[in-house]
Amino acid sequence: MELKKLPYDLTVCKLPNAEGIDLNKEFYFIGRTDEELSLVCRTEDTPIDAIIREDGWKGFRIQGVLDFSLIGILSKLSGILAENGIGIFAVSTFNTDYILVKEENFEQAMDALANAGYTVV
């Protein structure tokens, strides 16, 4: 399985509303529940009205379109990273999954996954 490094820094934040989100930007993931509105975006695209934000994330994407019948992909990846003491923030879309790790753990994460047989590009 191939993993692609995302070439930009990411921020995870909580917003008061969706007004500051520019959906024309390259990378946004929005999650809304009855309790909050969360956003993952490129750091430079973080809305100024963020209630709280956590910068310093790097990410990678599982390449290709994942069929919904596939089981355990995210679990296996997160297990490898957990065994190496690396926490994650996972985002799933219709096509695939993204895994974010703190910037200071990114190279260690990529090495651990490469050592486990994943191709990292």
C-alpha positions in Angstrom: 0.0 0.0 0.0 1.3 3.4 -0.9 1.2 6.5 1.4 1.7 10.0 0.1 3.2 12.7 2.3 1.2 15.9 2.3 3.5 18.8 1.4 2.1 21.4 3.8 1.7 22.1 7.5 -1.8 21.5 9.0 -3.8 22.9 11.8 -6.7 21.4 13.7 -9.1 23.9 15.2 -12.6 24.6 16.6 -14.7 27.3 15.1 -17.7 29.3 16.3 -19.4 29.0 12.9 -18.6 28.2 9.2 -18.5 31.8 8.0 -14.7 32.0 7.9 -14.2 28.8 5.9 -13.1 29.4 2.3 -14.1 26.1 0.5 -12.1 27.2 -2.5 -8.8 26.4 -0.7 -6.9 23.2 -1.5 -7.4 21.2 1.7 -10.2 21.5 4.2 -11.9 18.8 6.3 -15.0 20.0 8.3 -16.7 18.0 11.0 -19.9 19.3 12.6 -21.7 17.6 15.5 -24.3 18.8 18.0 -21.4 19.9 20.2 -18.8 21.5 17.9 -17.6 22.6 14.5 -14.1 21.3 13.9 -11.8 22.0 10.9 -8.5 20.6 9.6 -6.8 22.8 7.1 -3.5 24.1 5.9 -2.0 26.2 8.6 -2.0 29.4 6.5 -5.7 28.9 5.8 -6.8 28.8 9.4 -9.8 31.1 9.9 -9.0 34.1 12.2 -12.0 33.5 14.3 -10.9 30.0 15.5 -11.9 29.5 19.1 -8.9 27.2 19.7 -6.3 25.8 17.4 -3.5 23.4 17.4 -0.8 23.9 14.9 2.2 21.7 14.1 0.5 18.7 12.3 1.9 16.9 9.2 -0.1 14.3 7.3 -0.1 11.6 4.7 -2.8 10.1 2.6 -3.5 6.5 1.8 -3.2 6.5 -2.0 -6.0 5.4 -4.2 -9.7 5.0 -3.6 -10.5 2.6 -0.8 -13.5 0.4 -1.2 -15.9 0.4 1.8 -15.6 -3.4 2.1 -11.9 -3.1 3.0 -11.4 -3.8 6.7 -8.7 -2.8 9.1 -6.6 -0.4 7.0 -6.7 2.5 9.4 -6.5 0.1 12.3 -3.3 -1.4 11.1 -1.6 1.9 10.3 -2.6 3.4 13.7 -1.4 0.2 15.4 2.0 0.5 13.9 2.3 4.1 14.9 1.0 3.4 18.4 3.6 0.7 18.8 6.2 3.4 18.1 4.7 5.8 20.6 3.1 8.1 18.0 -0.3 9.5 18.5 -2.5 10.3 15.5 -5.4 12.4 14.3 -7.3 10.5 11.6 -9.6 11.9 8.9 -11.7 9.8 6.6 -13.3 10.9 3.4 -15.4 9.1 0.9 -12.3 8.0 -1.1 -9.6 7.4 1.4 -8.1 8.1 4.9 -5.6 10.7 6.0 -3.5 10.4 9.1 -2.0 13.4 10.8 0.9 13.2 13.3 2.6 16.0 15.2 5.4 17.5 13.2 8.1 16.4 15.6 7.0 12.7 15.1 6.5 12.8 11.3 9.9 11.4 10.2 9.7 8.7 12.8 6.2 7.8 11.7 7.2 7.6 8.0 10.2 5.4 9.0 8.0 3.1 11.1 5.5 2.7 8.3 8.2 2.1 5.7 9.8 -0.5 7.9 6.4 -2.2 8.1 6.3 -2.6 4.3 4.4 0.6 3.3 5.7 2.6 0.3 6.0 6.3 1.3 6.2 8.8 -1.5 
